[in-house]
Amino acid sequence: MKSSFIKELEKKHKQAIKAIKHMIDVEAQEYPEYKAAATLCRFIYDSEDRYAMIAEHNGFKYFYENAHDFEILCNNIYHSLTDDGDIAFVQINNHCPAIVFQSRWEINVDDLMSKSEKELYERLNAFKQERGMLPLHENKMVIFNNAYEYIEAVKQYRIDSEIQINRFEEWKRLTLRLADRPQANLDEVDFATPHLKEE
């Protein structure tokens, strides 16, 4: 026999699943701002890398693997897009574009960078300056106008990331292929003698 606590957990889980199904149903939404919220929730729902898409993911605990927390995230998106507007879509440097639950007028790049990332940039800049080199570019923040622009930016980021991964893999394959190739012994080559084709 199930305990009442287990039954309550199951009930809340089923309610969360039902709410999520409604919130990701774009066609079920009547107004444009609700359609935008549903489109964004659906996009996060369908994404494998959803963890990288929320700047303050700790506030939603395990939204990427827990129905109740994902429902809370979707509720925040709906509330922000249809009511108070405390949501921004940003990209810091070359990271995955992310959702921030703050007004776009209140955020700045330093608030959205981790302490370790700031320290890394400071060390790199100090290293370059010691050697008379130009420091790294300033940290850059791009703010997208709406959920649709954000979604397109994430799609482009994924394409660009895939291209970079493919380039790196190709470079690794080429390096291994060249390492296996027999190398010429330049000591045995007579550079002074022209190598003419025999007739």
GIHU-V675979 format. One record per pair of residues at least 6 apart in sequence whose C-alpha atoms are under 8 Angstrom apart, sorted by the first residue. I is the first residue (numbers start at 0). J is the second residue. If there is no record, write none. Layout:
BEGIN
((I:J) (I:J))
END
This chain:
BEGIN
((11:67) (12:66) (12:67) (15:66) (15:67) (15:70) (16:66) (16:67) (16:70) (18:70) (19:66) (19:69) (19:70) (19:73) (21:27) (22:36) (22:37) (22:40) (22:41) (22:73) (23:37) (23:38) (23:40) (23:41) (23:44) (24:37) (24:38) (24:41) (25:34) (25:35) (25:37) (25:38) (25:41) (26:34) (28:34) (28:37) (32:80) (32:81) (33:77) (33:80) (33:81) (35:80) (35:146) (35:147) (36:76) (36:77) (36:80) (36:81) (36:146) (37:77) (39:146) (39:147) (39:150) (40:73) (40:76) (42:150) (43:49) (43:52) (49:63) (50:56) (50:63) (51:95) (51:97) (52:95) (52:96) (52:97) (52:98) (53:97) (53:98) (53:99) (54:97) (54:98) (54:99) (54:111) (55:98) (55:99) (55:100) (56:62) (59:68) (59:69) (59:71) (59:72) (60:68) (61:68) (61:69) (62:68) (62:69) (62:70) (62:71) (62:72) (63:69) (76:86) (78:84) (79:85) (79:86) (79:100) (80:86) (84:102) (85:100) (85:101) (85:102) (85:103) (86:98) (86:99) (86:100) (86:101) (86:102) (86:103) (87:98) (87:99) (87:100) (87:101) (87:102) (87:103) (87:142) (87:143) (87:145) (88:96) (88:97) (88:98) (88:99) (88:103) (88:142) (88:143) (88:144) (88:145) (88:146) (88:149) (89:96) (89:97) (89:98) (89:99) (89:140) (89:141) (89:142) (89:143) (89:149) (90:96) (90:97) (90:140) (90:141) (90:142) (91:108) (91:111) (91:112) (91:138) (91:139) (91:140) (91:141) (92:138) (92:139) (92:140) (95:153) (95:156) (96:149) (96:152) (96:153) (96:156) (103:142) (107:140) (108:138) (108:139) (108:140) (120:135) (123:134) (123:135) (124:134) (124:135) (125:134) (127:133) (127:134) (128:134) (143:149))
END
